Amino acid sequence: MSMNKIIELALIKETISKNSIGVSVKTETKTNLIGNYQSVSAQEFFRGGEKGLKPECVIKVWQAEYNGEKLLEYNSERYIIYRTYKTEDGKIELYCQKDVGA
């Protein structure tokens, strides 16, 4: 992987609840933290493409800071976390693609 830099990001947790009249309402909770940004490898890019994904980047954060969120925000753009990988140094790699529906 190339281009490794320290970034500020927000993990986004979505919850759905019902309001007072029974309508489902989506709420987002953002957790700000620091991570390492890396470009995806060519292998990840092509394998993801075979599965209909468009891999964009890998963000590394501490495992203790990640709670299964499926979205993150970085540099005013929203990303979908499509897979994760725990590393031996206590971090987790978040493999991301841009959320085109945002």
Secondary structure as GFF3:
##gff-version 3
##sequence-region A 1 102
A	DSSP	beta_strand	5	18	.	.	.	ID=ss1
A	DSSP	beta_strand	24	39	.	.	.	ID=ss2
A	DSSP	alpha_helix	42	50	.	.	.	ID=ss3
A	DSSP	beta_strand	57	62	.	.	.	ID=ss4
A	DSSP	three_ten_helix	63	65	.	.	.	ID=ss5
A	DSSP	beta_strand	71	74	.	.	.	ID=ss6
A	DSSP	beta_strand	77	86	.	.	.	ID=ss7
A	DSSP	beta_strand	91	98	.	.	.	ID=ss8
###
